[in-house]
Amino acid sequence: MTIKIYGYIRSPYVMAVGLTVYEKDQDFELLMMDMKSPEYRSNFNPFGMVPSYQDEDTTLFESKAIMRYVATKFADQGTPLLGSTIVEQALCNQWLEVHSHNLVSPLVETAMALIQNPPQPDVLKPALEKLNSVLDIYDARLSASKYLAGDSYTLADVTHTPFFHILNAITVDETQKCITSRPHLHAWIQDISSRPAWKKLIANPEIKDYNFRQGVKK
Ligand SMILES: N[C@@H](CCC(=O)N[C@@H](CS)C(=O)NCC(=O)O)C(=O)O
């Protein structure tokens, strides 16, 4: 069976889907179409965004829906990703929601403010303050459990991995400190970033050779 992912691999949402596929010991073909074209919108994603997913059974968009589908479809292969108890499953879903509704906005605003040339301190300051308060909540959670949903690595951890990779790749003092000043968050990022499936994904030259700091003046 061929899994096709439409998108560019350095998008954190595309990376999260690719990582899910690799954690399930599957492979994928990465394809790109003009995402604003009528053909892409009518066949893949009416909102003209990436990623989209296609296999012999279905076509889907929205990264978290794709990830849940892949994790369920290949439940018996690779790493179990849905949580090993009903509580872990619920907590996995809870942290997937937290990612969407609490983390992404301040993290992306911080990253965007930093990569502007020249950097924009008046945008950066409030974004960083918001990000820091959200990261305190992550650090507290990760002081109580190894992974976001509990003892098991789940889709909640998968979806965060590329976002922290990008924040880390910007490597200015502010973003490094956001992570290193929080011991539980820091240990968790090191753990989830050392997984073979993630290493395999970021060996892709389009991620490995991409400069996420483009435009940053240190
Ligand atoms: N909620 C969507 C977000 C996807 C998303 O934001 N994709 C960006 C790339 S990182 C995109 O397609 N941007 C193109 C655009 O907004 O026109 C998901 O989880 O798949």
The ligand as an ORCA input file, in Angstrom:
! r2SCAN-3c Opt
* xyz 0 1
  N      -4.968     22.688     11.242
  C      -4.144     22.360     10.104
  C      -3.076     23.413      9.967
  C      -2.220     23.191      8.729
  C      -1.391     24.403      8.379
  O      -1.417     25.440      9.065
  N      -0.663     24.278      7.267
  C       0.106     25.395      6.755
  C       1.552     24.977      6.526
  S       2.405     24.799      8.059
  C      -0.455     25.774      5.397
  O      -0.930     24.961      4.655
  N      -0.373     27.073      5.067
  C      -0.740     27.555      3.785
  C      -1.697     28.663      3.852
  O      -2.102     29.013      4.959
  O      -2.042     29.162      2.811
  C      -3.544     20.959     10.284
  O      -3.371     20.548     11.462
  O      -3.318     20.251      9.297
*
